[in-house]
Amino acid sequence: MSILLIAGSPTQPSRSTSLLHAVASRLQAQGLSTEPVLQLNQLDPAALLLAQFDHAEIRAITDRVAQADAVVVATPVYKAAYSGLLKVFLDVLPQTALKGKLVLPLATGGSPHHMLALDYALRPVLQSLGARHILPGIYATDQGVPLLPEGGYGLTPDIAERLDDAAQLLATDLRRSAQWAGNHFENIAFTDVRCSV
């Protein structure tokens, strides 16, 4: 099982990317491996902005998405929507890039007023890319992901608990999907079907 982590913040380090790393560590604690984080801010900006589909980096990231069984995407919220960097990335993906995949969206913002950006801005785009199942997203304010005196970001207990639950749900759904994929049922002719009433 392959889990792709996508950091949609234009800056690093960032609160949204710290949520991404927190989910990754929780998944790894459950025995699942995650792919190295795809840092969108390290991609060629011209290739993204000009939608150069034949660019080597664009082909490589498209392949990484295609090979993933699940995707965890993290973004800051700006102007009540996900980051422009994430937008141009999603724009260069094929229309069915997320077909059959589980997706966990994560977002951070300065105010609780923007929490609906996950449901009203990001979720419809992920759905349009064919995601099989989009798990309930997690939105955290700056207070939920505080800057630590020694550097880096921490998590408040409520955000940590929500990340625990999200990672558990993702792991359970992934394992269930893998189990179903391994079960091949024999075709039964319609004439052999019996019903009792």
C-alpha positions in Angstrom: 0.0 0.0 0.0 1.4 3.4 -1.0 0.4 6.6 0.8 1.4 9.8 -0.9 1.8 13.0 1.2 1.3 16.3 -0.6 2.4 19.6 1.0 0.6 22.4 -0.6 2.1 25.3 1.4 4.3 27.8 -0.5 6.5 28.2 2.6 8.5 25.6 4.6 8.3 24.9 7.4 4.6 25.5 7.7 1.7 24.6 10.0 -0.1 22.6 7.3 3.0 20.6 6.5 3.5 19.9 10.3 0.0 18.3 10.2 1.1 16.2 7.3 4.1 15.0 9.2 2.0 14.3 12.2 -0.3 12.1 10.2 2.6 10.3 8.6 4.1 9.4 12.0 0.8 8.1 13.2 0.4 5.9 10.0 4.0 4.6 10.4 3.2 3.8 14.1 0.4 1.6 12.7 2.8 -0.3 10.4 2.0 1.6 7.2 4.7 3.2 5.1 4.4 6.6 3.5 6.1 7.9 0.5 8.5 10.9 0.9 6.5 14.2 1.1 5.9 15.8 -2.2 6.7 19.4 -1.5 4.9 21.4 -4.2 7.0 24.5 -3.5 10.1 22.7 -4.8 8.6 21.9 -8.2 9.4 24.0 -11.3 6.9 27.0 -11.0 6.9 27.6 -14.8 6.0 24.0 -15.4 3.1 24.3 -13.0 1.8 27.7 -14.0 2.1 27.1 -17.7 0.6 23.5 -17.4 3.6 21.9 -19.2 2.2 18.4 -19.1 5.2 17.0 -21.0 7.7 18.5 -18.5 9.7 15.8 -16.7 8.7 17.0 -13.2 5.0 17.1 -14.1 5.2 13.5 -15.6 7.0 12.3 -12.5 4.5 13.8 -10.0 1.6 12.5 -12.1 3.2 9.0 -11.9 3.6 9.3 -8.1 -0.1 10.2 -7.8 -1.1 7.3 -10.1 0.9 4.8 -8.1 -0.6 5.8 -4.7 -3.4 3.9 -3.0 -4.1 6.9 -0.7 -3.3 10.6 -0.7 -3.0 12.9 2.3 -3.0 16.5 1.1 -2.2 19.5 3.4 -2.8 23.2 2.6 -3.0 26.5 4.3 -6.2 28.4 3.7 -5.8 31.8 2.0 -8.8 34.0 1.2 -11.2 31.3 2.2 -9.7 28.7 -0.2 -6.8 26.3 -0.5 -3.4 27.6 -1.6 -2.9 28.7 -5.2 0.1 26.4 -5.3 -2.1 23.4 -4.6 -4.6 24.7 -7.2 -2.0 24.8 -10.1 -0.8 21.3 -9.0 -4.3 19.8 -9.1 -4.9 21.6 -12.5 -2.0 19.7 -14.1 -3.2 16.3 -13.0 -5.3 14.1 -15.3 -9.0 14.3 -14.8 -9.1 10.8 -13.2 -5.9 11.2 -11.2 -7.5 10.2 -7.9 -9.8 7.5 -9.3 -10.1 4.6 -6.8 -8.0 6.4 -4.1 -8.7 7.3 -0.5 -8.0 11.0 0.2 -7.4 12.7 3.6 -7.5 16.5 3.4 -5.8 18.7 6.0 -5.8 22.5 6.3 -4.7 25.3 8.6 -5.8 28.8 8.8 -5.7 31.9 11.0 -9.3 31.8 12.0 -12.1 29.2 12.6 -14.1 31.2 10.0 -12.3 29.5 7.2 -12.9 25.9 8.2 -15.5 25.3 5.6 -12.9 25.8 2.9 -12.2 22.1 3.2 -15.8 21.2 2.3 -16.7 24.0 -0.1 -13.4 24.6 -1.9 -11.1 21.6 -1.7 -13.5 18.6 -1.5 -15.3 19.3 -4.8 -12.0 19.5 -6.7 -10.8 16.2 -5.1 -14.1 14.7 -6.0 -13.9 15.9 -9.6 -10.6 14.1 -9.9 -12.3 10.8 -9.1 -11.4 10.2 -5.5 -13.1 7.0 -4.3 -13.6 8.2 -0.8 -12.7 11.5 0.8 -12.3 11.1 4.5 -13.5 13.8 6.9 -10.9 16.6 6.7 -9.1 18.3 9.6 -8.9 22.0 9.9 -6.7 23.6 12.5 -6.3 27.2 13.4 -2.9 28.8 14.3 -3.7 28.2 18.0 -4.2 24.5 17.3 -0.7 24.2 15.8 1.4 26.6 17.9 4.9 27.7 17.1 7.2 26.2 19.7 10.0 28.2 21.5 12.6 25.8 20.2 11.3 26.0 16.7 8.9 23.9 14.7 5.2 23.5 15.5 3.3 21.6 18.2 -0.2 20.3 18.4 -2.9 21.0 20.9 -4.5 17.9 22.5 -7.7 18.2 20.5 -5.9 18.5 17.2 -3.6 15.6 18.1 -6.7 13.5 19.0 -8.4 14.4 15.7 -5.2 13.4 13.8 -5.1 10.1 15.7 -8.7 9.4 14.6 -8.0 10.4 11.0 -4.9 8.2 10.7 -6.8 5.3 12.3 -9.6 5.7 9.8 -7.3 6.0 6.8 -5.3 2.9 7.9 -8.5 0.9 8.5 -10.0 1.9 5.1 -6.7 1.1 3.3 -6.5 -2.3 4.9 -10.1 -3.1 4.1 -9.6 -2.0 0.5 -6.5 -4.2 0.2 -8.4 -7.1 1.7 -11.3 -6.7 -0.8 -8.9 -6.4 -3.7 -7.4 -9.7 -2.8 -10.8 -11.5 -2.8 -11.9 -12.7 -6.2 -15.4 -14.0 -6.3 -16.4 -16.6 -8.8 -19.0 -15.4 -11.3 -22.4 -17.0 -10.8 -24.9 -17.5 -13.7 -28.2 -15.7 -13.1 -30.0 -19.0 -13.6 -28.1 -20.4 -10.6 -29.3 -17.7 -8.2 -31.9 -18.8 -5.7 -34.1 -16.6 -3.6 -36.3 -17.5 -0.7 -39.1 -15.3 0.5 
